[in-house]
Amino acid sequence: MEVKYILDIIYLIASVTFVLGLKMLSHPDTARKGNLYAAFGMALAIIGTILLYNHADGYTTREPIKIILILAAIGIGTIAGWLTARRVQMTKMPELVSLFNGMGGACAAIIGLMEYEHNLGKTGALATIIAGLIIGSVSFSGSIIAFLKLNETMKKPIRIPSYNILNTVVMITLILCGIFIVYTQPEHLLLVVLLFVFALIYGVLFVIPIGGADMPVVISLLNSFTGLAAAFGGFLYQNQVMLTGGILVGSAGTILTLAMCKAMNRPLSNVIFGAFGSGAAAGAGAEVNGSIKDISISDTAILMNYAKKVVIVPGYGLAVAQAQHVIHELELLLEERGVEVVYAIHPVAGRMPGHMNVLLAESNVSYDKLIEMEEINPQFATTDVVLVVGANDVVNPAAKTDPSSPIFGMPILDVENAKNIIVNKRSMNAGYAGIDNLLFYQPKTSMLFGDAKGVLSKLVNELKQM
């Protein structure tokens, strides 16, 4: 069998593992195995490429120094990625996703810079190179800004005068410059480098004004950008496995972006043309009138102990406190006493798509107990107690009642329909959207202040003594 056919078979096997891995990632019970399948396929493709690619192209001589450099780079990247992923806390997972996604975009951009001069005179190849360069550069710089926002190095969105117009003009100029380079094919790399820098600037402009609860949509959109850039690399090299991987990542990211936009009640055009994320900076909503009432640990325990149905609404505060294990303990304790317990999951709760699902899966919460917004909302009217832990904007009734609110129109969890609402927060500080929560001032709502892990631990101990 010719070497080329062996490499094609290896790429086919790797592509199949990518598809299977992505399919298995859709359920927590199989997600870990799916990740390993996809990683095995990638390792197989890399090994096959290093050992067989030159032979497949008809070349039998290889420069050992290049192979050594490639293996060294792979080794450094593998060790760095492994150690980072092993040590990262669950609360830092969104930042890690942004950082890794940015590295993928950077790789696609570097491929464009390296391959441009080797493909002069080939219009189709140059179009692919420039497209991958632009998209990869935007994904890289945008992901780095998202990383800085998520770790709160950049705490507030930066608004630029006439931002919508500026962002749109920069995007159109970037596309026209790319077309000009493909059409004229300048021999010097200077224009391509300037295009690279210009694309990096656009990536910064694209993400830097975004604030509020919009970050999950941004992460999924940038992820689709990186996948698309990788797919262009697959076209360039006629590499089936690179093309398959890029298409899978790009399409999955796009589908997730559309799902997030639907959950946020924002059209995708707002994301692309610059109005995206402007709500949080536009205003703070109407003035809130009313008072709040506190509730003690013992009263909370009594209320939950004699309830028939309890719905837990997790949010980013749960992740920050690393209270996912103790909340699972609370769930099991209540179920032992005949209380029905489920979790209400908002699509954009946390700092990235699926953040709460991953967090609760880590503590072995059954996937069947994670109920999506559309399914759980009708159930709140028959719910005795809702326990909101670290969630804020996704339960704010202002999204339905206050047209001046920056989150107006966003679908929320209808927790205000429950008989009793208990909200656990460390303080009365505003959520990620920077506005007051009308839910806190409703007569049925009681505030249980304190760190989520500490409060839930005390609540579990109180229930055990009853």
Beta strands, then each sheet from edge to edge (+ up, - down):
strand 1: 309-314
strand 2: 340-345
strand 3: 370-372
strand 4: 385-389
strand 5: 420-425
strand 6: 445-449
sheet 1: 3+ 2+ 1+ 4+ 5+ 6+
end
